[in-house]
Amino acid sequence: MIWYKDFYAGESIASKKKKVKWKIMHNAGQLDIYVIALGSVEGNLLDIIPAWELMQKHYPKWDMVVVGVDKGYDNAMELAGKIVMDVYKETGTFDVKEYFLEKHRENLRKEPVWKSSY
């Protein structure tokens, strides 16, 4: 699972976004938390997936790019709409996948290959 560096988080969990991410990455059960990822099939802008579903051993998450998390399905739907509108305002298109993949590549170029332990 790949996490967009500045992933979106709903208002109710914005202050806990690092903790929510950690729990998802470590398969800690989280009821009512939804992950917003880039569309997994052509034609989908975004996928909204319950976090508990990601706990399944064989869930295809190795190439999933997470761009947001929120508490509650309705809130996740609203956040997904906000993400799409932000991309449209920025680019004038609805190519959400290309927008975030390009941003991710830019972030990788900016970060050092190694970090000092000092």
Backbone as a printed PyTorch tensor [residue, N CA C, xyz], in Angstrom:
tensor([[[  0.8510,  -1.1670,   0.0000],
         [  0.0000,   0.0000,   0.0000],
         [  0.9000,   1.2340,   0.0000]],

        [[  0.5840,   2.1560,  -0.8750],
         [  1.3380,   3.3990,  -0.9880],
         [  0.4550,   4.5230,  -0.4680]],

        [[  1.0040,   5.3400,   0.3870],
         [  0.2510,   6.4660,   0.9500],
         [  0.7490,   7.7560,   0.3290]],

        [[ -0.1670,   8.5390,  -0.2230],
         [  0.1680,   9.8670,  -0.7070],
         [  0.6520,  10.6790,   0.4940]],

        [[  1.7650,  11.3670,   0.3450],
         [  2.4170,  12.0450,   1.4670],
         [  1.4700,  12.9610,   2.2490]],

        [[  0.7110,  13.7910,   1.5630],
         [ -0.1960,  14.7270,   2.2220],
         [ -1.6440,  14.2650,   2.0440]],

        [[ -1.9050,  13.0070,   2.4320],
         [ -3.2380,  12.4540,   2.2040],
         [ -4.3070,  13.2430,   2.9600]],

        [[ -5.4950,  13.2640,   2.3870],
         [ -6.6310,  13.9650,   2.9710],
         [ -7.1560,  13.1740,   4.1710]],

        [[ -7.6820,  13.8940,   5.1330],
         [ -8.3480,  13.2610,   6.2810],
         [ -9.5820,  14.0880,   6.6170]],

        [[-10.6660,  13.4150,   6.9280],
         [-11.8940,  14.1040,   7.3020],
         [-11.7090,  14.8950,   8.5870]],

        [[-12.6050,  15.8500,   8.7930],
         [-12.5100,  16.7250,   9.9670],
         [-12.4780,  15.9550,  11.2770]],

        [[-13.2730,  14.8990,  11.3720],
         [-13.3840,  14.1690,  12.6370],
         [-12.1270,  13.3880,  12.9960]],

        [[-11.2700,  13.1130,  12.0090],
         [-10.0480,  12.3560,  12.3040],
         [ -8.7780,  13.0870,  11.8970]],

        [[ -8.8870,  14.3350,  11.4940],
         [ -7.7250,  15.0930,  11.0120],
         [ -6.5970,  15.1330,  12.0350]],

        [[ -6.9380,  15.2610,  13.3050],
         [ -5.9000,  15.3260,  14.3400],
         [ -5.2960,  13.9590,  14.6460]],

        [[ -5.9360,  12.8860,  14.1630],
         [ -5.4540,  11.5320,  14.4350],
         [ -4.9980,  10.8240,  13.1680]],

        [[ -4.7230,  11.5490,  12.1120],
         [ -4.4820,  10.9000,  10.8280],
         [ -3.2590,   9.9910,  10.8340]],

        [[ -2.2100,  10.3390,  11.5490],
         [ -1.0300,   9.4660,  11.6160],
         [ -1.3560,   8.1720,  12.3610]],

        [[ -2.1320,   8.2850,  13.4210],
         [ -2.5200,   7.1070,  14.1910],
         [ -3.4230,   6.1930,  13.3630]],

        [[ -4.3560,   6.7800,  12.6280],
         [ -5.2470,   5.9980,  11.7730],
         [ -4.4330,   5.2720,  10.7050]],

        [[ -3.4910,   5.9740,  10.0920],
         [ -2.6290,   5.3440,   9.0820],
         [ -1.8510,   4.1810,   9.6960]],

        [[ -1.2700,   4.3890,  10.8660],
         [ -0.4960,   3.3410,  11.5230],
         [ -1.3650,   2.1120,  11.7730]],

        [[ -2.5690,   2.3300,  12.2600],
         [ -3.4660,   1.2140,  12.5370],
         [ -3.8250,   0.4510,  11.2650]],

        [[ -4.0640,   1.1720,  10.1970],
         [ -4.3850,   0.5020,   8.9330],
         [ -3.1920,  -0.3120,   8.4560]],

        [[ -2.0050,   0.2590,   8.5440],
         [ -0.7990,  -0.4350,   8.0880],
         [ -0.4590,  -1.6530,   8.9510]],

        [[ -0.9100,  -1.6540,  10.1940],
         [ -0.6050,  -2.7600,  11.1040],
         [ -1.8160,  -3.6520,  11.3760]],

        [[ -2.8020,  -3.5810,  10.5020],
         [ -3.9970,  -4.4310,  10.5750],
         [ -4.7200,  -4.3600,  11.9090]],

        [[ -4.7200,  -3.2090,  12.5280],
         [ -5.4950,  -3.0150,  13.7560],
         [ -6.9270,  -2.6870,  13.3330]],

        [[ -7.8670,  -3.3760,  13.8930],
         [ -9.2600,  -3.1870,  13.4980],
         [ -9.7580,  -1.7760,  13.7440]],

        [[-10.4170,  -1.2280,  12.7550],
         [-10.9810,   0.1120,  12.8800],
         [-12.3610,   0.1020,  12.2360]],

        [[-13.3690,   0.1050,  13.0700],
         [-14.7190,   0.1510,  12.5500],
         [-15.0350,   1.5670,  12.1010]],

        [[-15.7780,   1.6640,  11.0410],
         [-16.2920,   2.9330,  10.5370],
         [-15.2260,   3.8700,   9.9630]],

        [[-14.0320,   3.3470,   9.6710],
         [-12.9990,   4.1260,   8.9870],
         [-12.9520,   3.6420,   7.5390]],

        [[-12.9030,   4.5960,   6.6300],
         [-12.8790,   4.2750,   5.2000],
         [-11.6440,   4.8810,   4.5550]],

        [[-11.0410,   4.1040,   3.6830],
         [ -9.8550,   4.5100,   2.9460],
         [-10.3010,   4.9450,   1.5510]],

        [[ -9.7760,   6.0560,   1.0900],
         [-10.0570,   6.5510,  -0.2550],
         [ -8.7740,   6.3610,  -1.0610]],

        [[ -8.8750,   5.5180,  -2.0830],
         [ -7.7080,   5.1770,  -2.8930],
         [ -7.9740,   5.5070,  -4.3580]],

        [[ -6.9020,   5.6240,  -5.1200],
         [ -7.0620,   5.8360,  -6.5530],
         [ -7.8220,   4.6590,  -7.1430]],

        [[ -8.6450,   4.9290,  -8.1460],
         [ -9.4860,   3.9000,  -8.7560],
         [ -8.6920,   2.6870,  -9.1970]],

        [[ -9.1990,   1.5040,  -8.8590],
         [ -8.4860,   0.2670,  -9.1770],
         [ -8.8480,  -0.2830, -10.5480]],

        [[ -9.9490,   0.1830, -11.1100],
         [-10.3460,  -0.2510, -12.4500],
         [-10.5910,   0.9790, -13.3100]],

        [[-10.4080,   0.7990, -14.6010],
         [-10.6010,   1.9200, -15.5240],
         [-12.0290,   2.4450, -15.4110]],

        [[-12.1500,   3.7360, -15.3430],
         [-13.4590,   4.3660, -15.2170],
         [-13.7700,   4.8230, -13.8070]],

        [[-13.0970,   4.2640, -12.8080],
         [-13.2740,   4.7060, -11.4220],
         [-12.2700,   5.8100, -11.1300]],

        [[-12.7570,   6.9260, -10.6170],
         [-11.8360,   7.9780, -10.2050],
         [-11.1920,   7.5930,  -8.8790]],

        [[-12.0270,   7.1630,  -7.9270],
         [-11.5570,   6.7850,  -6.5920],
         [-12.3200,   5.5540,  -6.1230]],

        [[-11.7060,   4.8000,  -5.2310],
         [-12.3630,   3.6860,  -4.5530],
         [-12.5100,   4.0540,  -3.0870]],

        [[-13.6410,   3.7140,  -2.5050],
         [-13.8540,   3.9200,  -1.0710],
         [-13.9810,   2.5390,  -0.4510]],

        [[-13.0400,   2.2270,   0.4420],
         [-12.9100,   0.8680,   0.9700],
         [-12.9410,   0.9070,   2.4860]],

        [[-13.7780,   0.0740,   3.1200],
         [-13.7530,   0.0100,   4.5850],
         [-12.3920,  -0.5040,   5.0640]],

        [[-11.8420,   0.1130,   6.0820],
         [-10.5180,  -0.2700,   6.5860],
         [-10.4870,  -1.7280,   7.0350]],

        [[-11.5920,  -2.2270,   7.5850],
         [-11.6040,  -3.6280,   8.0340],
         [-11.4270,  -4.5870,   6.8670]],

        [[-11.8400,  -4.1750,   5.6750],
         [-11.6970,  -5.0380,   4.5030],
         [-10.2250,  -5.2200,   4.1390]],

        [[ -9.4180,  -4.2090,   4.4250],
         [ -7.9850,  -4.2770,   4.1140],
         [ -7.2470,  -5.2600,   5.0140]],

        [[ -7.8880,  -5.6800,   6.0960],
         [ -7.2620,  -6.6280,   7.0170],
         [ -7.2250,  -8.0460,   6.4540]],

        [[ -8.0070,  -8.3100,   5.4140],
         [ -8.0240,  -9.6430,   4.8200],
         [ -6.6510,  -9.9590,   4.2360]],

        [[ -6.1950, -11.1530,   4.4860],
         [ -4.8440, -11.5490,   4.1040],
         [ -4.5820, -11.3890,   2.6060]],

        [[ -5.5330, -11.7400,   1.7780],
         [ -5.2990, -11.7450,   0.3390],
         [ -5.9520, -10.5610,  -0.3830]],

        [[ -6.2600,  -9.4950,   0.3630],
         [ -6.8360,  -8.3200,  -0.2910],
         [ -5.7750,  -7.7000,  -1.1980]],

        [[ -6.1250,  -7.3830,  -2.4580],
         [ -5.1150,  -6.8420,  -3.3930],
         [ -4.7650,  -5.3900,  -3.0890]],

        [[ -3.8730,  -5.1880,  -2.1320],
         [ -3.5430,  -3.8240,  -1.7140],
         [ -2.1060,  -3.4240,  -1.9970]],

        [[ -1.3160,  -4.2990,  -2.6010],
         [  0.1040,  -4.0130,  -2.7960],
         [  0.3510,  -2.7900,  -3.6710]],

        [[ -0.5170,  -2.5200,  -4.6560],
         [ -0.2890,  -1.3530,  -5.5050],
         [ -1.3420,  -0.2610,  -5.3000]],

        [[ -2.0670,  -0.3310,  -4.2100],
         [ -3.0980,   0.6520,  -3.8910],
         [ -2.4400,   1.9620,  -3.4530]],

        [[ -2.9490,   3.0840,  -3.9920],
         [ -2.4410,   4.4000,  -3.6010],
         [ -3.5340,   5.1020,  -2.7990]],

        [[ -3.2890,   5.2770,  -1.5090],
         [ -4.2580,   5.8890,  -0.6060],
         [ -4.0890,   7.4050,  -0.6440]],

        [[ -5.2010,   8.1060,  -0.9020],
         [ -5.1490,   9.5700,  -0.9530],
         [ -6.0070,  10.2150,   0.1290]],

        [[ -6.7480,   9.3950,   0.8980],
         [ -7.5760,   9.9680,   1.9510],
         [ -8.1580,   8.9260,   2.8770]],

        [[ -8.5570,   9.3730,   4.0630],
         [ -9.2600,   8.5310,   5.0400],
         [-10.3150,   9.3880,   5.7310]],

        [[-11.3930,   8.7240,   6.1320],
         [-12.4270,   9.4460,   6.8680],
         [-13.2250,   8.4610,   7.7030]],

        [[-13.9630,   9.0070,   8.6380],
         [-14.7930,   8.1970,   9.5200],
         [-16.2280,   8.2550,   9.0060]],

        [[-16.7890,   7.1000,   8.7130],
         [-18.1590,   7.0180,   8.2180],
         [-18.2090,   7.0700,   6.7010]],

        [[-19.0900,   6.2550,   6.1440],
         [-19.1830,   6.1680,   4.6870],
         [-19.6290,   7.4890,   4.0670]],

        [[-20.6370,   8.1270,   4.6570],
         [-21.1200,   9.3930,   4.0970],
         [-20.0230,  10.4580,   4.1020]],

        [[-19.2730,  10.5310,   5.1780],
         [-18.1600,  11.4880,   5.2490],
         [-17.0920,  11.1650,   4.2070]],

        [[-16.8260,   9.8600,   4.0170],
         [-15.8310,   9.4490,   3.0190],
         [-16.2940,   9.8290,   1.6150]],

        [[-17.5980,   9.7100,   1.3620],
         [-18.1340,  10.1130,   0.0550],
         [-17.9440,  11.6180,  -0.1600]],

        [[-18.2110,  12.4000,   0.8630],
         [-18.0280,  13.8520,   0.7640],
         [-16.5580,  14.2050,   0.5440]],

        [[-15.6790,  13.5340,   1.2770],
         [-14.2460,  13.7970,   1.1320],
         [-13.7780,  13.4030,  -0.2660]],

        [[-14.2700,  12.3020,  -0.7940],
         [-13.9160,  11.8890,  -2.1560],
         [-14.3580,  12.9560,  -3.1580]],

        [[-15.5510,  13.5160,  -2.9590],
         [-16.0190,  14.5990,  -3.8200],
         [-15.1200,  15.8120,  -3.7310]],

        [[-14.6750,  16.1320,  -2.5230],
         [-13.7670,  17.2710,  -2.3300],
         [-12.4450,  17.0180,  -3.0520]],

        [[-11.9500,  15.7950,  -2.9720],
         [-10.6880,  15.4560,  -3.6350],
         [-10.8260,  15.6480,  -5.1460]],

        [[-11.9160,  15.1340,  -5.6990],
         [-12.1370,  15.2610,  -7.1430],
         [-12.2460,  16.7330,  -7.5450]],

        [[-12.9630,  17.5140,  -6.7630],
         [-13.1080,  18.9390,  -7.0760],
         [-11.7760,  19.6840,  -6.9390]],

        [[-10.9600,  19.3280,  -5.9480],
         [ -9.6400,  19.9520,  -5.8080],
         [ -8.7720,  19.6640,  -7.0350]],

        [[ -8.8300,  18.4180,  -7.5180],
         [ -8.0590,  18.0550,  -8.7120],
         [ -8.5730,  18.8470,  -9.9090]],

        [[ -9.8880,  18.9620, -10.0300],
         [-10.4620,  19.7100, -11.1550],
         [-10.0480,  21.1880, -11.1050]],

        [[-10.1000,  21.7760,  -9.9180],
         [ -9.6940,  23.1790,  -9.7830],
         [ -8.2210,  23.3760, -10.1490]],

        [[ -7.3990,  22.4130,  -9.7800],
         [ -5.9520,  22.4970, -10.0160],
         [ -5.5960,  22.2540, -11.4870]],

        [[ -6.2910,  21.3090, -12.1390],
         [ -5.8830,  20.8810, -13.4800],
         [ -6.8910,  21.1770, -14.5810]],

        [[ -8.1450,  21.3720, -14.2140],
         [ -9.1870,  21.5490, -15.2270],
         [ -9.6630,  20.2350, -15.8200]],

        [[ -9.1980,  19.1210, -15.2450],
         [ -9.6150,  17.7940, -15.7050],
         [-10.0200,  16.9510, -14.5020]],

        [[-10.5760,  15.7840, -14.8000],
         [-10.9330,  14.8440, -13.7410],
         [ -9.9700,  13.6560, -13.7180]],

        [[ -8.7620,  13.8460, -14.2000],
         [ -7.7800,  12.7610, -14.2180],
         [ -7.0990,  12.6780, -12.8470]],

        [[ -7.8620,  12.1790, -11.8860],
         [ -7.4150,  12.1130, -10.4930],
         [ -6.1780,  11.2370, -10.3570]],

        [[ -6.1880,  10.0970, -11.0230],
         [ -5.0750,   9.1530, -10.9070],
         [ -3.7670,   9.7860, -11.3820]],

        [[ -3.7680,  10.3830, -12.5490],
         [ -2.5480,  10.9910, -13.0880],
         [ -2.0680,  12.1370, -12.1930]],

        [[ -2.9940,  12.9370, -11.6910],
         [ -2.6430,  14.0610, -10.8190],
         [ -1.8840,  13.5700,  -9.5830]],

        [[ -2.4350,  12.5700,  -8.8920],
         [ -1.7850,  12.1030,  -7.6670],
         [ -0.5100,  11.3230,  -7.9510]],

        [[ -0.4760,  10.5830,  -9.0320],
         [  0.7580,   9.8640,  -9.3500],
         [  1.8830,  10.8350,  -9.6770]],

        [[  1.5620,  11.9150, -10.3790],
         [  2.5790,  12.9350, -10.6780],
         [  3.0420,  13.6200,  -9.3970]],

        [[  2.1000,  13.9630,  -8.5120],
         [  2.4710,  14.5740,  -7.2280],
         [  3.3540,  13.6230,  -6.4200]],

        [[  3.0280,  12.3360,  -6.4450],
         [  3.8110,  11.3360,  -5.7140],
         [  5.2370,  11.2690,  -6.2850]],

        [[  5.3460,  11.2830,  -7.6030],
         [  6.6780,  11.2540,  -8.2240],
         [  7.4800,  12.5000,  -7.8540]],

        [[  6.8150,  13.6520,  -7.8140],
         [  7.4970,  14.8930,  -7.4100],
         [  8.0160,  14.7820,  -5.9810]],

        [[  7.1970,  14.2370,  -5.0870],
         [  7.6190,  14.0730,  -3.6880],
         [  8.8150,  13.1350,  -3.5820]],

        [[  8.8270,  12.0710,  -4.3870],
         [  9.9540,  11.1400,  -4.3560],
         [ 11.2370,  11.8090,  -4.8290]],

        [[ 11.1320,  12.6850,  -5.8200],
         [ 12.3230,  13.3860,  -6.3250],
         [ 12.8720,  14.3660,  -5.2920]],

        [[ 11.9960,  14.9290,  -4.4840],
         [ 12.4070,  15.9200,  -3.4870],
         [ 13.0560,  15.2930,  -2.2630]],

        [[ 12.6590,  14.0720,  -1.9250],
         [ 13.1710,  13.4460,  -0.7080],
         [ 14.5480,  12.8630,  -0.9580]],

        [[ 15.4170,  12.9200,   0.0420],
         [ 16.7510,  12.3230,  -0.1310],
         [ 16.6580,  10.7980,  -0.2090]],

        [[ 17.5890,  10.2160,  -0.9150],
         [ 17.6070,   8.7630,  -1.0430],
         [ 17.8700,   8.1180,   0.3090]],

        [[ 18.7030,   8.7310,   1.1010],
         [ 18.9800,   8.2160,   2.4400],
         [ 18.8760,   9.3670,   3.4150]],

        [[ 18.6520,   9.0180,   4.6430],
         [ 18.5560,  10.0420,   5.6820],
         [ 19.6110,   9.7840,   6.7230]],

        [[ 20.2290,  10.8300,   7.1800],
         [ 21.2640,  10.7130,   8.1920],
         [ 20.6400,  10.3250,   9.5280]],

        [[ 21.3580,   9.5730,  10.3160],
         [ 20.8700,   9.1900,  11.6260],
         [ 21.3010,  10.1750,  12.7080]],

        [[ 21.9300,  11.2540,  12.3260],
         [ 22.3940,  12.2490,  13.2820],
         [ 21.2130,  12.9880,  13.8590]]])
